[in-house]
Amino acid sequence: MRYLSLINSFFNGLFFTLRIRVKNRRLATSLLPYSLCILLSACNIAKHLPSNERLYMGTDITIHADSTVSATEQAGLKEQLTALARPRPNKQLFGYPYKVGLYYLFGEPKKPKGFRSWFRKKFGQEPVLASAKAITSNIPVFKATLQNQGYFGSDATGKLTEDGYKARGAYEVDVKQRFLIDSAGFLVDSTPVRKALLASARRTVIKKGDPYVFDNIKLERERISQSIKQRGFYYFLPDYIAVIADNDTARHRTKLYFAIKPDMPEAAGVPYYIRDIFIYPNYNLSTARNDTNRRRAYTTEEQFQVIDSTRRFDQKLFRDIVTVKPHTRYNSRMQDLTLSRFINVGAFKFVRNRFEPDQQGDSAVLDVHYYLTPYPTKSVRLEIDGTSRSNNFNGTQAIVSWRTRNALKRAELLTINANAGIEFQVGDAGEGVTNYRFGLDASLSFPRLVAPFRFKYDQRQALPKTNATIGYQTILRGGLYRINSAQTTFGYAWRQNQQVEHVFQPFNINYVFVPLNQVTDRVYEILADPDVAPIVKQQYTNTVFRSDQLILSSLYTFNFNSPIRSLSPTSYRISANAEVAGNLASLFFRKPLENDDRNGIFGVPYAQYLRLDVDGRLYRKLTSKITWANRLFAGVGITYGNSKGKSLPFTKQYFVGGSNSIRAFRPRAIGPGLFTRDTLRNVPIFQDGGGDVKLEANTELRVKFNKYLEGAVFADAGNVWSYSDITTFGPEAQFPKRFYEQIAIGTGVGVRIDLSFFLVRLDIATPLRKPYQTDGSEWVIDKMAFDKTDWRKQNLIFNIAVGYPF
């Protein structure tokens, strides 16, 4: 009851404080920690612990290392050993085990389902008691870890140190000089399996001079096993490989020898050959008897036995997918690739295979069975989702999608989408507009390369794809005008390996036009208003009344990712694009005359430009809960031919600002160059702020608090510039030699809510440097005034988005 009375006094005091509305901030600030102390002291943990027991508070490890062990290695070992130490202490706040305090706060529960029991399970945590046995158990774990890392002969001792009702584990770790790899050898003879072992030596991951790491040796055993299985040895396993280490203690070097164990099962040393391949493409449990009746099978040109009485799939599909061939040696790599293709081709819901070993004369053979359960051929789906774009347009849209799988009997996917949506700007300072979007598009994806001539591609990789799309979209822009866009593309996508992906679109056609009869009176009012800046009038004139434009381009994209299975805390991604437009059109259509924008293709001008950009991202995992994310983007667009001296088409221009760019500035509120726009007057914004050159850098420190909540601190920098056009934004918008003097910089903090299916991001940012001068200086750090409403309105930018910015 004493604890309850203390808590009651605490809350009564708190409510009294709120009622009298304390005006002295210093007094209110001092009352808060005092009140927390009363609450925490209400539960004296020491009185609740069992007799002669101590609360375990954590692990202290002291490293005594050889002079050859660097400080970085010592820090890494200390972190690794600390993570291995058991038991794990209770969660603490400023050194206080608050969850244990909450566990004992209301005393022992009297009912298993009462309030005390619920509160203890929900907010408390059972105390972790110190144990000398746990200290003793950790020592062999530490020694084994050091030995597995190559620090042979290292030792560890430990004891409990007590302080009142608390205790900690204190360890002294003696780290010896690390052993390095001297060489790696393979013990072989003339037997087939040992010849396969020798062949695997060419790609060993064990290199001379590398530190001895047991995990790397395990990876080498798995690699050797896979290499041997790829040479026909179906039953071979990594456990059949012996590793012999010869340590030179004087030189601290290790010689490794890999050999086949003499007690390996006989079947593991026999190479197997593929005899027959059976494919069941309509398999399901209800009709399994009919779908697996081999008497109904037909033989393809590749000698596959297909049991498909309905002929639902063209036999050429299996030629493209199945890399395992009859009358060849078993190869685990080809088998894995075949299964991967069946799964990723998109036509089959379930994929299962079975091997049936047999003896044919003196040879060991395998029959391969593939059981495939197809998806329903046709499906309709309705999607309603929210959108968040880099220009701070947020809204919702509905998409009705109709899909036909296996449209042409070779797993082609035909998709027809109809969409409608609304978008509005967040953080627009009264300048925003509301857009309505309506669209219809169709795409056809082939799991192969489609061309007038036949391609030969690497059969060891995933199937390439050919994608063809056609679509139409209309945007009603804020009651001002209507933009119509028609687009069609044709291209290829293929993976060179797990890290490298290529996308090549030889044909991209985009036609953009604005019906003049749907331009509203508001546009003419803006053009007639003498207070509206001339630059805004020029932009409206260029885009609304000279908007018809045709873009004929070719695009190549290169994506490179860090290894998926890498143990490194660093990962990265590089994406590069190269796009050229108008070259093919210039061969067949005459060049427009000077100042004549209507000559081109059927009276519509076509653009000519070269556009190159690269996006690099680097992620570094500092701890299990802290990640450092970085992005660097650089892009340039150069116009030539009949577009010489002009800017890129608007849809191809670069922009900065907004929730996925420089978050301290509103979308398109920066640049190009030193151009300054009026962000205070209530004039409907135009799609300005674009440029032909873009440089942007972002860095962000992400901290994961728990499963659902993350925090971030970030800084963004960059700008856009015109390359050759100085008529629209003036000469100060052109890319200068000292471009670094025109960089915008901003910083901020953010909160991320992880809802598993998607992540909601809330960021607030403020500028540190504006490209254009503000009161005589670009730097605005000394002008921060968080207590002033006008400053907050102009300089605190709140961003809401879905997903990470990069």
Buried (B, 14 or more C-beta within 10 A) or exposed (E): EEBEEBBEEBEEBBEEBEEEEBEEEEEEEEBEEEBEEBBBEBBEBEEBBEEEBBBBBBBBBEBEBBEEBEEEBBEEBBEBBBEEBBBEBBEEEEEBBBBBBBBBBBEEBEEEEEEBBEBBEEEBBEBBBBBEEBBEBBBEBBBEBBBBBBBBBBBBEBEBEEEEBBBBBBBBBBBBBBBBBBEBBBEBEEEBBBBBBEBBBEEBEBEEEEBBBBEBBEBBBEBBBBBBBBBBBBBBBBEBBBBEBEBEEEEBBBBBBBBBEEEBEEEBBBBBBBBBBBBBBBBBEEEEEEBBEEEEBEEBEEEBBBBBEEEBBBBBBBBBBBBBBBEEBBBBEBBBBBBBBBEBBBBBEEBBBEEEBEEEEEEBBBBBBBBBBBBEEEEEEEEEEBBBBBBBBBBEBEBBBBBBBBBEBBBBBBBBBEBBBBBBBBBBBEBBBBBBBBBBBBBBBBBBBBEEEEEEEEEEBBBBBBBBBBBBBBBBBBEBBBBBBBBBBBBBBBBBEEEEBBBEBBBBBBBBBBEEEEBEEEBEEBBEEEEBEEBBBBBBEBBBBEBBBBBBBBBBBBBBBBEEEEEEEEBBBBBBBBBBBBBBBBEEBEEBEEEEBEBBBEEBBBBBBBBBBBBBBBBBBEEEEEBBBBBBBBBBBBBBBBBEEBBBBBBBBBBBBBBBBBBBBBBBBBBBBBBBBEBEEEBBBBBBBBBBBBBBBBBBBBBBEEEEEBEBEBBBBBBBBBBBBBBBBBEBBBBBEEEEEBBBBBBBEBBBEBEEEEBBBBBBBBBBBBBBEBEEEBEBEEEBEEEEEEBEEBBBBBBBBBEBBB
